[in-house]
Amino acid sequence: MPHTVTFDFDELVIPILGKNDSGILIYGNAELVENYAGSPDEGFYVKSIVLSDGAELTPTGRGFLGLPNAFEAELFKRVAAVIENENTAIGRHAAIEWADSIERMKEAA
């Protein structure tokens, strides 16, 4: 079973036209899962995102009644890109939480 971490975020900025100050603020949590390499030490990717109002974003954008939604898929992609990028403040926090979780797992073993 792959290692997972629930990462809570707030004020995640999705830039508009490359500008953060005219961007969108997003609040919620993301499920971080170990990278496809099969080792938690290799890092993580975002599997799913739940916004603070309970709406779930998935990589395929399948939302209400399982119907495809291009906007939701794009929003998932953009939020995940911020969380997975260690050059962003949110990405650095996610990486720290991931590393802390891995360390706790190793200590418990």
C-alpha positions as CSV (number, residue, x, y, z in Angstrom):
1,M,0.0,0.0,0.0
2,P,1.5,3.4,-1.0
3,H,2.4,5.9,1.6
4,T,-0.1,8.9,1.8
5,V,-0.3,12.2,3.6
6,T,-3.2,14.6,3.9
7,F,-1.8,18.1,3.3
8,D,-4.0,21.0,4.4
9,F,-3.4,24.3,2.5
10,D,-4.8,27.8,2.6
11,E,-4.3,30.8,0.4
12,L,-2.8,28.7,-2.4
13,V,-2.5,31.2,-5.3
14,I,-3.3,30.2,-8.9
15,P,-1.8,33.0,-11.0
16,I,-3.8,34.6,-13.7
17,L,-1.7,35.7,-16.7
18,G,1.4,35.0,-14.7
19,K,0.5,37.4,-11.9
20,N,-0.1,36.2,-8.4
21,D,-1.7,39.5,-7.2
22,S,-4.6,39.0,-9.7
23,G,-4.8,35.3,-9.1
24,I,-7.3,33.1,-7.3
25,L,-6.9,32.0,-3.7
26,I,-7.8,28.3,-3.0
27,Y,-8.3,26.6,0.4
28,G,-8.6,22.9,1.1
29,N,-6.5,19.7,1.4
30,A,-4.7,17.4,-0.9
31,E,-3.9,13.7,-0.7
32,L,-0.2,13.3,-1.4
33,V,0.9,9.8,-2.5
34,E,4.4,8.4,-3.0
35,N,5.7,8.8,-6.5
36,Y,5.3,6.1,-9.0
37,A,8.8,4.8,-8.3
38,G,7.3,3.0,-5.4
39,S,9.5,4.5,-2.7
40,P,8.3,7.3,-0.4
41,D,11.9,8.7,-0.5
42,E,11.4,9.5,-4.2
43,G,8.8,12.1,-3.3
44,F,5.1,12.5,-3.9
45,Y,2.4,13.5,-6.3
46,V,-1.1,14.9,-5.7
47,K,-3.8,12.2,-6.1
48,S,-6.9,14.2,-5.1
49,I,-7.9,17.6,-3.8
50,V,-10.8,18.5,-1.6
51,L,-11.7,22.2,-1.4
52,S,-12.7,23.8,1.9
53,D,-16.4,23.7,0.9
54,G,-16.2,19.9,0.3
55,A,-16.0,19.9,-3.5
56,E,-13.5,17.2,-4.7
57,L,-11.2,17.9,-7.7
58,T,-9.8,14.9,-9.5
59,P,-7.2,14.7,-12.3
60,T,-9.8,13.6,-14.8
61,G,-12.3,16.4,-13.9
62,R,-15.0,13.9,-13.3
63,G,-17.4,15.6,-10.9
64,F,-21.1,15.8,-10.6
65,L,-22.7,12.5,-11.8
66,G,-19.3,11.4,-13.1
67,L,-19.5,13.7,-16.1
68,P,-16.3,15.2,-17.4
69,N,-15.6,18.8,-16.6
70,A,-12.7,20.5,-18.4
71,F,-12.6,23.4,-15.9
72,E,-12.3,21.1,-12.9
73,A,-9.6,19.0,-14.5
74,E,-7.6,22.2,-15.3
75,L,-8.1,23.6,-11.8
76,F,-6.9,20.2,-10.4
77,K,-3.8,20.4,-12.6
78,R,-3.0,24.0,-11.6
79,V,-3.5,23.4,-7.8
80,A,-1.4,20.2,-8.0
81,A,1.3,22.0,-9.9
82,V,1.7,24.5,-7.0
83,I,1.7,21.8,-4.3
84,E,4.2,19.7,-6.2
85,N,6.6,22.6,-6.9
86,E,9.2,23.2,-4.2
87,N,9.8,26.6,-5.6
88,T,6.4,27.8,-4.2
89,A,5.8,28.5,-0.5
90,I,2.9,25.9,-0.5
91,G,5.1,23.4,-2.3
92,R,7.9,23.8,0.3
93,H,5.4,23.2,3.1
94,A,4.1,20.1,1.4
95,A,7.6,18.8,0.9
96,I,8.4,19.4,4.6
97,E,5.2,17.6,5.7
98,W,6.0,14.7,3.3
99,A,9.6,14.4,4.6
100,D,8.4,14.6,8.3
101,S,5.8,11.9,7.6
102,I,8.5,9.6,6.0
103,E,10.8,10.2,9.0
104,R,8.0,9.2,11.4
105,M,7.3,6.1,9.4
106,K,11.0,5.1,9.4
107,E,11.2,5.7,13.2
108,A,8.1,3.5,13.8
109,A,9.5,0.6,11.7
